[in-house]
Amino acid sequence: MQHLPAPAGSTGRRVIHHEGCWIPVGEADLTLDQALDALARPGSEACTACEARHLPRS
């Protein structure tokens, strides 16, 4: 998960990446279930550069 900062007074965004994403964000820190839960939260989005956009959504 990548945390993107936001201007003062607003909430930041979270980008969920697939573990093989080419964008360097560090070690994988979420299980699949945790990633799906994170994607369901407001302010979260799937990375459009990797396979995270193909994670199954309920």
ABEGO torsion letter per residue (X at the ends): XBBBBBBBGBBBBBBBBBAABABBAEBBABBAAAAAAAAABBGBBBBAABAAAABBBX
